[in-house]
Every structure is written in structure tokens, then in C-alpha cells.
Amino acid sequence: MRLLFVTSTRLGDAVLSTGALACLLERHPGARVTVVAGPVAAPIFAGLPGLERIVVLRKKRYGLHWLQLWSRLARYRWGVVCDLRASALAWLLPARRRYVIGRKDRSEHRVVELGRLLGEETPPPAPRLWPVRASEELAERLLPPGDGPLLAIGPSANWSGKVWPAERFAELALALTGPEGPLPGAPVVVIAAEHERLQANPLLAALPRERRIDLVGKAPLPVLGAVLARCRLYVGNDSGLMHLAAAAGCPTLGLFGPSPEARYAPWGPHAAYVRTPESFEALTRQPGFDFAHRTRCYMETLEVEPVLAAAQALLARTANSRRS
């Protein structure tokens, strides 16, 4: 039986969809799976059991990418088609069973929405990653030997409005790993894409050289997932890496401002979030707010103290627990 899974081009949404895909695999053991994803998100599916192919969807003008995709997939008869892009593709392919996402409820978490689509609401299917042995081995080589705790920081995001100031990330990291912090002497793993290095450089410069692990643009997503699975805590902006950390089982603290935590908070028992004093609605309804604005930061009212307190609380809450 062939299973077609069409997911998001964005990393965060694609990670959040992995639980739904795992649920479908449990229902259809032995299925041959085709995943359609964007170029950034596609690598996270490399270790998927039963994977037949990954089709990288690159958007083209006039929606031509959908026509090209249909021409590649129409030759097969599908047992299950799950389309999380709400395209016409699912209805144009021969299939015995279809799951097609409907109208979105922005007040509902994406994981809950996907669980409802599949009839799995209590509990909804949690995001997860599928390990790749080569990635696991490379992650071991990138990290210091031993089993000491590691702090991971994700100082970047795909939009400057969601980025907490780098100097506050530095202050937080030094407080958490200082002599009086909950992770004294812990190395700090800084994670971002290569094109986000300017966002990460101020943090890297503030960290002690001997405790700084610079992974900015230096590892593919499956390796970063394996790295994050070995970290004691991840703190980062609302981003795809935040969801990757939570899916890897790392205790994850997400920082929110002009994005809705009700929809996109990191998911799982080892996850938490802290947001600006202003609500999402208060920020986005203020005069002159513009999601397309590429230089203004809306995270400046979030001080270090509440983030530090939330990180300490998450560390305490997860001290004796591990994701199975």
C-alpha cells in the first residue's frame, strides 16, 4: 500500500506534522511512503520507516509546481493521501482514503488540529523525529565527550520581529551556566542557519570560548535533531528549530511575541513558553504593525528575568524525566 503525505514547506509546520504521519504509519504498517515537503523541511523525513521517496516541492509562478507534482504522482494508485496543504491534488489522485486539511482555526494548536483531522484528539499525535544512524554518529563527534549537560540556544527566526535581542540571550546563557546557575559550566550550543549568522554572532562573541559550540550553518537538520536530543535545555525564538528541539525530546522553552502561542507553542510534556508582557493581539493590533516589516523587533519588552525563571522552572520540572 502506498501512502502520500503532503506537508508544509516551512520547517516548523512540517515538524508539527510528524506526529500525524507517525499515526498514519501505525494504522498502515508496511506502507510505502512518499513525502512531499519544501526544500528546508524535507531532510527531517530522511529516517522515516518505509520511505519510498521524498519529493521536494519548490514553489513556481501560477501554481505550476502543483501541476508538475500531479504529473509525477498520478501514475500511482494510492491507498492513503494526506494533504496538509489543502490543495486540489488529493482529489485529482486515485486513492482509497483521503485526509485533507480544512479551514484553519487560529485559536487551536496545530498539533490538535492535525489530530482532529485524523480522528486522534485524545491525545493528539505528538511530533517526533526518526533517527538516522549517520546523523547520530556525527552529532556525537560535534559535541564534547562525556554526559555533562548541554545548553542549546536558538537566537534566530525567519522574521526579525520574532527575534529576542542577542545580548539578552547572552545574559541568559551566562546566568544559566554560571557558578550559581542550574547548569554550572555547561557548554552552550548555538544553533542557526548559515544565513542567520549575523543574528547569532553577538551571542557567540559573548560566550567563553572554551564553552562555546558554534553550530551555525554547520550541520544538516537530522544532525541538529540528534544534537538537540542530547541537550539538557533549549531556549529559542518561535521558529522551526524550536519545534525541532521539542520533537527531539529536549526540554524546550520558546519565546513568543508577535506570533500566537495558542497556535504554535512548542508541543510536549517537556516544553514551555514565555511571552512578552503584551499579548499577541495587543502587539499585532497596534498602529503601524506590519508582518512584512523586516527590521522592527517586537520582542524588546521581554526581559531576561522572566525567561530565566521559566528556564529554571522547566529544568526543575524535567529533572527526573526523560522522553521514552
Secondary structure, 3 states (H helix, E strand, C coil): CEEEEECCCCHHHHHHCHHHHHHHHHHCCCCEEEEEECCCCHHHHCCCCCEEEEEECCCCHHHHHHHHHHHHHCCCCEEEEEECCCCCHHHHCCEEEEEECCCCCCCCCHHHHHHHHHCCCCCCCCCCCCCCHHHHHHHHHHCCCCCCCCEEEECCCCCHHHCCCHHHHHHHHHHHHCCCCCCCCCCEEECCCHHHHHHHHHHHHHCCHHHEEECCCCCCHHHHHHHHHCCCEEEEECCHHHHHHHHCCCCEEEEECCCCHHHHCCCCCCEEEEECCCCHHHHHCCCCCCCCCCCCCCCCCCCHHHHHHHHHHHHHHCCCCCCC
